[in-house]
Amino acid sequence: MQAGIVAGAGIAASPLMRGTASASTTTVGRVVTAEQAAQRVLAMATESVQLGSKGVGGLIMDNRTGRVIREGRNYRALPVNPAVATGPNQVFTWDYTAHGETALVGWYQFNRKKLGLPDPQDLTIVTSLDPCAMCTGSILTAGFNAAVVAFDPTGGMNVTADGRFKTLTPNLRNDAYDSLGFYAVDGVRKYFGPQQIPLNSTAVSAETAQRCESVFFSPRTSTSLDNVVPLKDVVDPRSLPATDPFRVALQEKWPMAFDIRLSSPTSPSKELKQYLERVNKATPGSTNAVAFIDSFGNLITAMADRPSRSIATAFMNTTQSYSQGRFELFNDPATNEGAKRHLAAPRYGSFIWLHAPTPDIAPTLKDLGAFGSTMGDPAPGGFQFYLPPLRGTFGQLLEQIAYLPPYYTQQVGIDPLPVGVFSPMPATSS
Ligand SMILES: [Zn+2]
């Protein structure tokens, strides 16, 4: 094993999962109507916008009793440390994948035993907005029910608002029919979805449903500092002397950083493939590993998955490792300048999978959604892989992507690129 490989690093539960993130709350009380549930998730969505993230809120409810077990919201951006802020209401991306529903599922899995929580099929996640691909993948992977208040015409899985889930492969569509319901809205629509969804004989008021939708599209009241420096002004961190304090801090976060350098982010080497194989082997029970390569071709971080412990995929662990580490370096006055100058947003780099995700399963829906949420903008070359899926084919993966809503197929344009699969890869030296 190379010195830089840290088995399972970054897979430790995040503050969100442990429940120590300040803004998430374990709640008492119960809801007895869909309107009450909708008002509570609307309140979380509103708080989310006030704190600089997208306006989505959710809760976990016990199907039998209506007891609210947990509330959550989108935690993508967090307020910046006042010591590094240059003005009021500034936020920085903490985790591109920290959506409300996925965070609730992660929290549940981490706390289930400790708190003696019911089985996921006896629980329902109520969400203010039609879940994205990642969150739908999280809900289906974990086996929860979900009840939705408002539609999302760009990235929701029910983008056509008719409950047909044409955004999913036929196999996953059946899972969605069995698990996801859409509450009735007074004077607007009837309930549709499976019968076990609690409170489905009651309706949400038109005003609350409208507010759940508009809070998602409401203008930010905060300023995002995510890309302070234009890409052309970002400087290769590897050009720093090994003793430079920022470089030292960077390598404390990511001990594997700079172990490998590619001639460009889209020219992966055989050496990187072998590295990913070692990361995969070093993590017990893992199925895949993913590397993040910055815009200069530097390996920054690489993570495996650990399906028995966490719903996070290898990609999710890798993007979380980079974005959370970048947030911390940005937020520390001692490393703020270095983070601004040397660490671009992940969409300017590339993610390289050891194996292409296995098509037609819920964890891959989650993976594709997480990639879309991380990139946000067109991402040519951002998604590469060395080896075919462990099951199924690359063609089937492309089919699954083609089903997704326009946000993923057009805005981000998810386009996995095989490298070294169909032709031998020339080895490059670092
Ligand atoms: Zn989501």
Residues whose N, C-alpha, C, O or C-beta is under 5 A from the ligand:
A	BS01	ZN	H99 C132 M134 C135
